[in-house]
């Protein structure tokens, strides 16, 4: 999807689209005034120039509006999880179907020390120590567009160990101090277990120290993954036959470089660019070493190590490990490169709607803001002219029942037939399609996509080479 630039005359259309999204995603908010303030905040994120603070959204001199928004965002106890889950379910059914769940780190540098989760910490993305918040977004990503649907906020030790600081920020008793990767893995597990989504490969970058736990966590739920790893990661290989003594251990970079004679070229187009690129790939079957701190470690997991040479590179420069065993090497590489699609949409859409701009001090407020910024991001991408999904009422056009008659309840998102309506209106949510006459009921939409199968012991990686 190309960069979304909203023309000046699109304000009314975007506002109408936001009205529809409120009816779709915010049904869990029990009061009408809460949904109204959600509407005000969303319009402010999309339309306000500059930093998207509550004061700027409220406007100069609108102290009562500012106080109400402050109450709604930072203090009101509404649950953000049902909103995020409804957004994800809707996007999977109606927008460009996602190919993967991509974990995108987000660093928010701060000047003070009172914003929830802020602290001086080393940030791999910056390559230095910074006073910042560290967060992660989980995005539903395809080659055309990507959408954030879930967020984690990493809490350094002082925010979970110091009782007074924890109480002031309203941090739940269940929150713990983990690494950003551990927070993201737990969020993915919750999504896979309870969000009723088609399970997709999880694409994320994982530090060497987090690799064993991340692999084991996903293996327990049969979650397919593509982890970007550092070339220094020790990997085990060999030992599978009479003529393969071992297993041996070597850095990922060394193992991949030893297979340079088996490289295959992949031609692809970079996200957001018109020109093509050529990347050389090879792979090797490896075994994941279980975490040493487990009292009863799982048996080694068969994995595939993929390495890439970029243009004019003498040594392999990028490395991934995956448990997906039924896709060609080129497809695994394109899955891994969906991180570029997410980075592009983060810069061009998510940052402009203010994902980094929350200035409050509460844990609840941060998550409320991130949730509304995710819906604002979706409204901008879905509201781009000609980009609305099939069956979605275009802004400025009446819905089958009108916005006011749009049904939004658990398990049903979209218009349904009502007594007295002229003719049946097709149901767009899950459940059986009502018959309207003799003959079979036509199936609409693409067929369901089965999740990739993980590698099984003894499976060869050689057949995955590109021909």
Secondary structure, 3 states (H helix, E strand, C coil): CCCCCCCHHHHHHHHHHHHHHHHHHCCCCCCHHHHHHHHHHHHHHHHCCCCCCHHHHHCCCCHHHHHHHHHHHHHCCCCCHHHHHHHHHHHHHHCCCCCEEEEEEEEEECCCCCCCCCEEEEECCCCEEEEEEEEEEEEEECCCCEEEEEEEEECCHHHHHCHHHHHHHCCCCCCCCCCHHHHHHHHHHHHHHHCCCCCCEEEEECCHHHHHHHHHHHHHCCCCEEEEECCCCEEEECCCECCECCCEEEEHHHHHHCCHHHCEEEEEECCCCCCEEEEEEEEEEEEECCCCCCCCCCCCEEEEEEEEECCCCCCCCEEEEECECCCCHHHHHHHHCHHHHHHHHHHHHHCCCCCCCCCCCCHHHHHHHHHHHHHHHHHHHHCCCCCCCCCCCCCCCCCCCCHHHCCEECCEECCCCCCCCCCCCCCCCCCCCCCCCCCCCCCCCCCCCCCCCECCCCCCCHHHCCC
